[in-house]
């Protein structure tokens, strides 16, 4: 006699989890964008191309991205700064976490 457990339903949960992570990462990028320095918009736009949202990874990829991020400097556009993800987190993380929680409740719960 054998006992089996059918866990095939977990595949759906994994797909839902990946969908939720992608949606949450895209929302975070959209919100963080206003903190990213802008001259011509290339640095801001690079996140939409270089990021792996489904994996929860947001990447800004230009030859000068690291300098803009790590080197404190006076940015000409109001509200932009270095360490833009940290500035966003200080101001918006609780609201974003609520948003993600609502997504989970709607899809998984």
Buried (B, 14 or more C-beta within 10 A) or exposed (E): EEEEEEEEEEEEEEEBBBEBBBBBBBBBBEBBBBBBBBEEEBBBBBBBEBBEBEEBEBEBEBEEBEEBBEEEEEBEEEEBBBBBBBBBBEEBBEEBEEBBEEBEEEBEE
